[in-house]
Amino acid sequence: MRKTNPVTTGETPNKEDPSTFRIRKFPWKKPLTGGLFEQGFFAFLGGALCILGILSFALYWGVSSSIEGWNQREASAIRDTVRKTLLRVQNQYGRLDSIQIHQALADSLNPSLFVYVEEPAGTVVYLYRQGEVVQGKNPGDTQEKSGQGRNFLRRHGKDIRLEELHTEGALIARFAAGTLGFEMTDSNAQFLSTLKRSILLGLAGALLLSFLVGYGFSLHISRQSLRVADGLTAISGGRRDVQFPSNLVRELRIIARNAEKLQERLSQEEALRRQWTSDITHDLRTPVTTLRGQLEGLIDGVFPFTKERIEKIYREVLRMQALVQDLSELTRIESPEFKPHLVPVSPRRILADLHSRFEVQASEKGCSLEGSWTVESFDADEKLLFRALSNLVQNALQYGKPGRVELSFAEKDGGILIDVTNPGTIPAEHIPHLFHRLYRGDPSRAQEGSGLGLAIVEAIAKAHGGRVEFQNTENGQSRFRLFLHQTFTKTT
């Protein structure tokens, strides 16, 4: 089976090659409803529909407003023309006649317009609408013409406003003129029909395009999120060689990179846990075996019951007790709920306590303990800080060369930097493992100590929001640097 490197899933790996993982397939037949796909698709489609609705409303309003404006301009223009024409006919012939009115307006009329003229008594003189002139050929047709005019007024009464026409102070007629609508002409009706058809086709095309784009986009994001989810599932299931695609969207890429970092850290933690378990077993097995051998020898009478024998057994008990206490202390400090108890700490006082504690041991080793400080006080957990510095001094006295063990306290970047320097260097191959739990440079583990001293120092530094580092100096010295973060060291 061909190996694949992209994101692994929770599927069963190839039995022939445990490191082989499969990419989840996404067949088109597989339902993709629910979850990110469904939510993303309908959100995208809903947004597209809202946009199309707004655009459609804006287009409809714009066209309607334009037509209404055109109608108003046309109506105003035809009213002015009819008013002037009626006055000219009245002045020229002394009366208003339908034939003369029609001849005078002939060049200005079209099927989209209407003109209605009546005498002061209410008799219809002239009516033009929908391209037709309603007028009698003789006086006997006046009643028919008046009836059609009244029907026209009843049908369009809400849109028609009669205006009075005066000459020399006398009312000679009432008239109304305007447009029946933009769509009344064939060309305008064809324009509106084409416009409506184009809008409907455009909306249908835009809706279809929105559907396809939304489906494709949601499918793409859903596939990427499923791959990330499969990778996380694989990590939670115990796999530590999961790889994620590099072409993910930014947010998913951030999640994937953090998942890879978490995976790497879990691998390291698991390796350390296995090593820790092995080391604890070894460190406890040795004193327990020794105690058992000593006690069995005493019971069987092989060893004499002497004070020296009892002291040797007692030292093994103390060694086990120290290991258990260190493990308990480390677990307590590293627990998520642990918070350091901050009090003002004086470098002068803490140096005096260290000198008092290690004076005899330093003298026996041919070392001297010296200190300096440029800060008088800072906030820290005094007991924990004393424990960390005691471990570093103990480490310097136990593994360093005779000479001066120097401690210095100084401010740096708003925090406190504490240096512990002693003669002698540490081999480069041991430096990466110095702060690992139960690590000791002696493979036989014959040296005294639990191997947790520097791990406790690191845990105390992290509890104060800081860090601890080590370096071999150019002049052949070892230097541990303990930095306490400003959040924890600001004296109020």
C-alpha positions in Angstrom: 0.0 0.0 0.0 1.3 3.4 -0.9 2.3 5.7 2.0 0.8 9.1 2.3 2.2 12.0 4.2 -0.8 14.4 4.5 -3.1 14.5 7.5 -3.7 11.3 9.2 -7.1 10.1 10.4 -8.6 7.9 12.9 -8.8 5.0 10.4 -7.0 1.8 11.1 -3.4 2.0 9.8 -1.9 -0.5 7.4 -1.1 -3.6 9.4 2.0 -4.1 7.4 3.3 -0.6 8.1 2.1 1.0 11.3 3.4 4.4 10.2 1.1 4.5 7.2 -2.0 6.6 7.4 -4.9 7.2 5.1 -6.4 10.4 4.0 -10.2 10.5 4.5 -12.0 10.3 1.1 -14.8 12.7 0.3 -17.0 11.0 -2.3 -19.7 13.2 -3.9 -22.3 10.6 -2.9 -21.5 11.0 0.8 -24.0 13.3 2.5 -22.3 16.5 3.8 -25.3 17.9 5.7 -24.8 19.3 9.2 -21.8 20.8 10.8 -19.5 23.4 9.2 -20.6 22.6 5.6 -24.3 23.1 6.2 -23.9 26.2 8.3 -21.4 27.7 5.9 -23.4 26.9 2.8 -26.7 28.2 4.1 -25.0 31.3 5.6 -23.4 32.0 2.2 -26.6 31.3 0.3 -28.6 33.4 2.7 -26.2 36.3 2.4 -26.3 36.0 -1.4 -30.1 36.0 -1.4 -30.2 39.1 0.9 -27.8 40.9 -1.5 -29.8 39.9 -4.5 -33.0 41.0 -2.8 -31.5 44.4 -1.9 -30.2 44.8 -5.5 -33.5 43.8 -7.0 -35.4 46.2 -4.7 -32.9 49.0 -5.5 -33.2 48.3 -9.3 -37.0 48.2 -9.1 -37.1 51.4 -7.1 -34.7 53.1 -9.5 -36.7 52.1 -12.6 -40.0 53.0 -11.0 -38.7 56.4 -9.9 -37.3 57.1 -13.3 -40.7 56.2 -15.0 -42.6 58.3 -12.5 -40.3 61.2 -13.1 -40.7 60.7 -16.8 -44.5 60.6 -16.5 -44.5 63.8 -14.4 -42.3 65.7 -16.9 -44.4 64.5 -19.8 -47.6 65.4 -18.0 -46.3 68.9 -17.2 -45.1 69.4 -20.8 -48.4 68.3 -22.4 -50.5 70.5 -20.0 -48.5 73.6 -20.9 -48.9 72.7 -24.6 -52.6 72.2 -24.3 -53.1 75.4 -22.3 -51.3 77.5 -24.9 -53.1 75.7 -27.8 -56.6 76.2 -26.3 -55.9 79.9 -25.7 -54.7 80.3 -29.3 -57.7 78.5 -30.7 -60.1 80.6 -28.6 -58.4 83.8 -29.6 -58.3 82.8 -33.3 -61.8 81.5 -33.7 -63.7 82.9 -30.7 -64.7 79.5 -29.6 -63.3 76.0 -28.8 -64.0 73.4 -31.5 -62.9 69.8 -31.3 -61.7 69.7 -34.9 -59.7 72.9 -34.6 -58.3 71.7 -31.3 -57.2 68.4 -32.8 -55.6 70.1 -35.8 -53.7 72.4 -33.5 -52.5 69.5 -31.2 -51.8 66.9 -33.9 -48.0 67.3 -33.9 -47.8 66.9 -30.1 -50.1 63.9 -29.6 -49.1 60.2 -29.2 -50.9 57.1 -27.9 -49.4 57.5 -24.4 -51.1 60.9 -23.9 -54.6 62.0 -23.1 -56.4 65.4 -23.5 -59.8 66.2 -22.1 -61.6 69.5 -22.7 -65.1 70.5 -21.5 -67.1 73.7 -21.7 -68.0 75.6 -18.5 -71.4 73.9 -18.5 -69.7 70.5 -18.4 -70.3 69.5 -22.1 -67.3 67.6 -23.4 -65.7 69.4 -26.3 -62.6 67.2 -27.0 -61.3 63.9 -25.8 -58.1 62.2 -27.0 -56.8 58.9 -25.4 -55.0 55.8 -26.5 -54.4 57.3 -29.9 -58.1 57.9 -30.7 -60.1 61.1 -30.9 -63.7 61.0 -29.5 -65.6 63.7 -31.3 -69.0 64.0 -33.1 -69.4 64.7 -36.8 -72.5 66.8 -36.1 -74.3 68.4 -33.1 -76.3 65.2 -32.7 -73.2 63.3 -31.5 -72.6 65.5 -28.5 -74.4 63.3 -26.1 -72.4 60.2 -27.1 -69.2 62.2 -26.9 -70.1 63.5 -23.4 -70.9 60.0 -22.2 -67.6 58.7 -23.2 -65.8 61.6 -21.7 -67.6 61.0 -18.3 -66.6 57.4 -18.4 -63.0 58.4 -19.0 -63.1 60.7 -16.0 -64.6 58.1 -13.8 -61.9 55.5 -14.7 -59.0 57.9 -14.3 -60.5 60.4 -11.9 -58.0 59.8 -9.1 -55.1 60.6 -11.5 -56.7 63.5 -13.4 -56.9 67.1 -12.1 -59.1 69.5 -14.1 -57.7 73.0 -14.7 -59.7 76.1 -15.5 -58.9 78.2 -18.5 -59.8 81.9 -18.3 -59.5 84.6 -20.9 -60.2 88.3 -20.1 -61.5 87.2 -16.6 -64.1 84.8 -18.0 -64.1 81.0 -17.7 -64.0 79.5 -21.2 -63.2 75.8 -20.4 -61.9 73.2 -18.1 -59.2 70.8 -19.3 -56.9 67.9 -18.2 -53.9 66.6 -20.0 -51.1 64.1 -19.1 -49.7 60.7 -19.9 -51.4 57.4 -19.5 -48.1 55.7 -18.6 -44.6 55.2 -19.8 -45.5 51.7 -21.1 -48.3 52.9 -23.4 -46.1 53.3 -26.4 -44.9 50.2 -28.2 -41.2 51.1 -27.9 -41.4 51.8 -24.2 -43.5 48.7 -23.6 -40.9 46.6 -25.5 -38.1 48.3 -23.4 -39.8 47.4 -20.1 -40.5 43.9 -21.3 -36.9 43.4 -22.2 -35.7 45.0 -19.0 -37.9 42.7 -16.9 -36.8 39.6 -18.8 -33.1 40.6 -18.4 -33.6 41.2 -14.7 -35.3 37.8 -14.1 -32.6 36.1 -16.1 -29.9 38.0 -14.2 -31.4 37.1 -10.9 -31.7 33.4 -11.9 -28.1 33.3 -13.1 -26.8 35.1 -10.0 -28.8 32.8 -7.7 -27.4 29.7 -9.5 -23.9 31.1 -9.4 -24.3 31.9 -5.7 -25.5 28.4 -5.1 -22.5 26.9 -6.9 -20.0 29.2 -5.3 -21.5 28.7 -1.9 -21.5 24.9 -2.3 -18.0 24.8 -3.6 -16.6 27.2 -0.9 -18.4 25.4 1.9 -17.3 22.0 0.6 -13.7 23.2 0.4 -13.8 24.6 4.0 -15.6 21.5 5.3 -13.0 19.2 3.8 -10.2 21.1 5.3 -11.9 21.3 8.7 -12.5 17.5 8.5 -8.9 16.9 7.8 -7.9 19.0 10.8 -10.5 17.2 12.9 -9.2 13.8 11.8 -5.7 14.8 12.6 -6.7 16.0 16.1 -8.7 12.8 16.6 -5.6 10.8 15.6 -3.5 12.7 18.1 -6.0 12.2 20.9 -6.1 8.5 20.0 -2.3 8.2 20.7 -0.7 8.8 17.3 2.3 11.1 17.3 3.3 11.2 13.6 0.3 13.2 12.3 1.0 15.7 9.5 -1.4 18.3 8.3 -1.8 19.8 4.8 0.0 23.0 4.1 -2.7 24.6 1.9 -5.2 25.2 4.7 -7.0 28.5 5.3 -5.2 30.8 7.8 -7.3 29.9 10.8 -7.2 26.2 10.2 -3.5 26.5 9.5 -2.9 28.1 12.9 -4.9 25.3 14.5 -2.9 22.7 12.6 0.5 24.2 13.5 -0.5 24.4 17.2 -1.7 20.8 17.0 1.7 19.7 15.6 3.5 21.6 18.4 1.2 19.9 20.9 1.9 16.6 19.3 5.6 17.1 19.5 5.3 18.2 23.2 3.2 15.2 24.0 5.8 13.0 22.4 8.5 14.6 24.5 6.3 14.4 27.7 5.6 10.7 27.0 9.2 10.0 26.5 10.1 11.8 29.7 7.3 10.0 31.5 8.6 6.6 30.4 12.1 7.7 31.4 10.8 9.1 34.7 9.0 5.9 35.5 12.1 3.9 34.7 14.3 6.2 36.8 11.9 6.2 39.8 11.7 2.4 39.6 15.5 2.3 39.5 16.0 4.8 42.3 13.5 3.1 44.6 14.6 -0.4 43.7 18.2 0.3 44.8 17.5 1.4 48.4 14.7 -1.1 48.8 16.9 -3.9 47.6 19.7 -2.7 49.9 17.3 -2.5 52.9 15.9 -5.9 52.2 19.4 -7.5 52.0 20.5 -5.8 55.2 17.3 -6.8 57.1 17.5 -10.4 55.8 21.1 -10.6 56.8 20.2 -9.4 60.3 17.3 -11.8 60.6 19.4 -14.7 59.4 22.3 -13.8 61.6 24.6 -13.2 58.6 25.2 -9.6 59.6 26.0 -8.6 63.2 23.5 -6.3 64.8 25.7 -3.2 65.2 25.3 0.5 65.4 27.1 0.9 62.1 24.7 -1.5 60.4 21.7 0.4 61.7 23.1 3.7 60.6 23.6 2.3 57.1 20.0 1.2 57.0 18.9 4.6 58.3 20.8 6.3 55.5 18.9 4.3 52.9 15.6 5.2 54.5 16.6 8.9 54.4 17.5 8.5 50.8 14.0 7.1 50.0 12.4 9.8 52.1 14.2 12.5 50.2 13.2 11.1 46.9 9.6 10.9 47.9 9.6 14.4 49.3 11.2 15.8 46.2 8.6 14.1 44.0 5.8 15.4 46.1 7.2 18.9 46.1 7.7 18.9 42.3 4.2 17.6 41.8 2.8 20.3 44.0 4.6 23.1 42.3 3.7 21.9 38.8 0.0 21.5 39.5 -2.2 24.0 37.6 -3.9 25.3 40.7 -0.6 26.1 42.5 0.0 29.8 43.1 3.2 31.2 44.8 2.8 33.1 48.0 4.4 36.5 47.3 6.1 38.5 50.0 8.9 41.1 49.9 12.2 39.2 49.7 15.6 40.8 50.8 18.7 39.5 48.9 20.7 40.4 52.0 18.6 38.1 54.2 18.4 35.2 51.8 22.2 35.3 51.2 22.7 35.2 55.0 20.5 32.1 55.3 22.3 30.3 52.5 25.7 31.1 54.0 24.5 29.7 57.4 23.2 26.6 55.8 26.2 25.7 53.6 29.0 27.2 55.6 30.3 23.8 56.9 29.9 22.0 53.5 31.5 24.8 51.6 34.5 24.8 54.0 34.9 21.1 53.6 34.9 21.4 49.8 37.3 24.4 49.9 34.7 26.8 48.6 33.5 30.2 49.7 29.9 31.6 49.3 29.8 35.2 48.2 26.9 37.4 47.1 26.1 40.8 45.6 22.9 42.7 44.8 21.8 45.9 43.2 18.2 45.6 44.3 17.1 45.8 48.0 13.8 44.0 47.8 11.5 42.3 45.4 8.3 40.2 45.5 8.6 36.4 45.4 7.7 33.2 47.3 10.5 33.3 49.8 10.4 29.6 50.8 10.4 28.4 47.1 13.1 30.9 46.1 15.3 29.7 49.0 14.6 26.1 47.9 15.7 26.9 44.3 18.8 28.7 45.4 19.7 26.0 47.9 19.5 23.4 45.1 21.7 25.5 42.9 24.3 26.1 45.6 24.2 22.4 46.6 24.7 21.5 43.0 27.7 23.9 42.8 29.3 22.5 45.9 28.7 18.8 45.0 29.8 18.9 41.4 31.9 22.0 41.0 35.6 22.7 41.7 36.9 24.4 44.8 36.7 28.2 44.7 34.2 31.0 45.0 30.5 30.3 44.6 29.0 33.6 43.7 25.3 34.8 43.8 24.2 38.1 42.3 20.8 39.8 42.3 20.0 42.5 39.7 17.0 44.0 37.9 16.6 43.1 34.2 13.6 44.0 31.9 11.5 44.8 34.9 12.2 41.5 36.6 14.9 40.0 38.8 17.9 38.1 37.4 19.7 35.8 39.9 23.1 34.3 38.8 24.7 31.4 40.6 28.3 30.9 39.3 30.9 28.4 40.4 34.3 27.1 39.1 34.1 24.1 36.7 32.1 23.3 33.6 29.5 20.7 32.6 30.1 18.5 29.5 28.1 19.7 26.5 26.3 16.4 26.1 24.7 16.7 29.6 23.5 20.3 29.2 20.3 19.6 27.2 19.2 17.2 29.9 20.1 19.2 33.0 16.5 20.1 33.9 15.0 16.7 33.1 13.5 14.9 36.0 15.7 12.3 37.7 18.5 13.0 35.3 22.0 12.5 36.7 25.2 12.7 34.7 26.5 9.4 36.3 24.9 6.5 34.3 25.4 4.2 37.3 23.4 6.6 39.4 25.8 5.9 42.2 26.0 9.6 43.2 23.9 10.9 46.0 20.8 13.0 45.3 17.4 12.3 43.8 18.1 13.8 40.4 15.1 16.2 40.9 17.0 19.3 42.2 17.3 21.2 38.9 13.8 20.1 37.8 12.5 21.7 41.0 14.4 24.9 40.3 12.9 25.1 36.8 9.4 24.5 38.2 9.9 27.2 40.8 11.0 29.6 38.1 8.0 28.9 35.9 5.7 29.3 38.9 7.1 32.9 39.1 6.4 33.4 35.4 10.1 33.1 34.6 12.7 30.7 33.5 16.1 29.1 34.3 19.1 28.8 32.0 22.6 27.3 32.1 25.8 28.3 30.3 29.5 27.5 30.5 31.4 30.8 30.7 34.6 31.5 28.8 36.7 31.6 31.9 35.8 28.0 32.8 32.8 28.5 35.1 29.3 27.2 35.3 26.5 29.7 35.5 22.8 29.1 36.3 20.6 32.1 35.5 17.2 32.3 37.3 14.9 35.0 35.9 11.7 36.0 37.8 9.1 37.7 35.8 8.2 41.4 36.5 4.5 40.4 37.2 5.7 38.5 40.3 8.6 40.7 41.3 7.0 44.2 41.5 7.2 45.3 45.1 4.1 47.4 46.2 
